[in-house]
Amino acid sequence: MLRSFIILKNNKIRNIAVGGFDGMHIAHQKLFDKLGNDSALIVIETGYANLTPGKTRERYFKGDIFYYDLQRIKHLSGKQFVAELCNNFPNLSKIVVGYDFGFGFNKSNSAQDIKSFFDGDVEIIDEIFCDGISVHSREIRKFIANGDIENANKFLGKPYQIDGICVRGQGLGKTTFVPTINIEVEDFLIPAEGIYATKTRISNLNIDSVTFVGHRVSTDGKFAIETHLFDFDEIDADGEICVEFFVKIRENKKYNDFSLLKKQILDDIEQAKKILRT
């Protein structure tokens, strides 16, 4: 796939979908379904994407993805923006956008205006609803921030996922509770504090797991993301770690007795196993 903020002429691409595409959610997928062969996504990169930041969008689209830096193009009028698309893709024949797509300086142009600036086919996808709610990245962010992972996943059309790297933890997990991998995450929206049934992808394995997100109120009080891998006491955690969230099991809670905390952790593990089996 081609990924660049500097777009050279590309004679292969005939169909494009244009948008921010943070989340690559079910409404975005409706745009992608209209593209066909010789297609690409044009991502307007604002720097604020935190559901599928940067290159993580490429997991959910099989074709080429080109990134347009908003800072580089925000001064363009709507007509100039469409002209740049046509210049970058000389054989462009179709543009697909969502009903609420805005473009041009200060987003002064609406989706319908593309038809005035482009001689080819323009397809505008109607508003998409899920459970009576309009599907937008902002709604998904609200779900995740509130720990409502099940609704977030319904709107995304896939499990919500964060990426990170392994960092050193307290060392209490292996000695006192259960072994965990401590994960440092940047760029992604972190779910609300609590315990979650998850799957963790590490070293090319996709492993059932339970994940803690929050402040370690029973120990040092520091914020952490810790995942316990089922049936793996030791694993090479070098490189990228991906955690997929399925269900929030419970809220974060303080325990003054470590034996009670360990019992709760073991209960969480059994609960997560039941959830992931279904």
Secondary structure as UniProt FT lines:
FT   STRAND          15..19
FT   HELIX           26..32
FT   TURN            33..35
FT   STRAND          39..45
FT   HELIX           54..60
FT   STRAND          64..69
FT   HELIX           70..73
FT   TURN            74..75
FT   HELIX           78..88
FT   TURN            90..91
FT   STRAND          94..98
FT   TURN            99..100
FT   STRAND          102..103
FT   HELIX           105..107
FT   STRAND          109..110
FT   HELIX           111..113
FT   HELIX           114..117
FT   STRAND          121..125
FT   STRAND          129..130
FT   TURN            131..132
FT   STRAND          133..134
FT   HELIX           137..145
FT   TURN            146..147
FT   HELIX           149..156
FT   STRAND          160..167
FT   HELIX           172..176
FT   STRAND          181..184
FT   STRAND          194..202
FT   TURN            203..204
FT   STRAND          205..215
FT   TURN            217..220
FT   STRAND          223..229
FT   TURN            230..231
FT   STRAND          240..250
FT   HELIX           258..277
//
